[in-house]
Amino acid sequence: MKLRKVDGLFVLFAVVVIVGVSLLPTPKDRNPRIPADVSHQLITVEKDCLQCHVPFGSSPLPERHPRRQDCSRCHARGA
């Protein structure tokens, strides 16, 4: 089977698209990091984040923040 020029161009285009998509920033790259202070280091279960990050807690989430309980999916731990 002989490859035509258009087949090679298609493979090249597919590789460029795959590499381009892999270089896109992830949510963890764009969102604020979880602070490295003592109070945040003690949290082992993500549901514990809601002790402070509720509407009337000490650090409420912004109104536009999604209502979910998997914080580490979007926020990386601080260094």
C-alpha positions in Angstrom: 0.0 0.0 0.0 1.4 3.3 -1.1 0.8 6.5 0.9 -0.3 9.5 -1.0 0.8 13.1 -0.2 -2.6 13.9 1.2 -2.3 10.9 3.6 0.9 12.3 5.0 -0.6 15.8 5.4 -3.5 14.3 7.3 -1.2 12.5 9.7 0.8 15.6 10.2 -2.3 17.7 10.8 -3.6 15.1 13.3 -0.2 15.1 15.2 -0.3 18.9 15.3 -3.8 18.9 16.7 -3.0 16.3 19.4 0.1 18.2 20.5 -1.8 21.5 20.5 -4.6 20.1 22.7 -2.1 18.6 25.1 -0.5 22.0 25.6 -3.7 23.7 26.6 -3.8 24.9 30.2 -5.7 22.7 32.7 -8.0 24.1 35.3 -5.3 23.5 37.9 -3.0 25.8 36.0 -5.5 28.7 35.8 -7.2 28.5 39.3 -5.7 29.7 42.6 -3.7 27.1 44.6 -4.8 25.7 47.9 -2.8 27.7 50.5 0.0 25.8 52.2 -0.9 27.1 55.7 -1.6 24.8 58.7 -5.4 25.1 58.5 -5.4 23.9 54.9 -2.8 21.2 55.4 -5.0 19.5 58.0 -7.8 19.0 55.5 -7.8 15.4 54.2 -11.3 15.2 52.9 -12.6 17.7 50.4 -15.9 18.0 52.2 -14.0 19.6 55.1 -13.4 22.7 52.8 -17.1 23.5 53.3 -16.4 24.3 57.0 -15.1 27.8 55.9 -16.1 28.1 52.2 -19.9 28.4 52.7 -22.0 31.5 52.1 -21.8 32.6 55.8 -18.4 31.0 56.6 -15.1 32.8 57.3 -14.1 32.6 53.5 -17.2 32.3 51.4 -16.8 31.2 47.8 -17.7 33.7 45.0 -21.2 33.6 43.7 -19.9 32.3 40.3 -18.0 29.4 41.8 -19.5 26.0 40.9 -21.3 24.2 43.7 -19.2 21.1 43.9 -17.2 19.2 46.5 -14.2 18.0 44.6 -11.9 21.0 45.2 -8.6 19.3 44.3 -10.0 18.7 40.7 -9.5 22.4 39.9 -7.2 23.6 42.7 -3.7 22.3 43.2 -2.1 22.1 46.7 0.3 25.0 47.5 4.0 24.4 47.7 
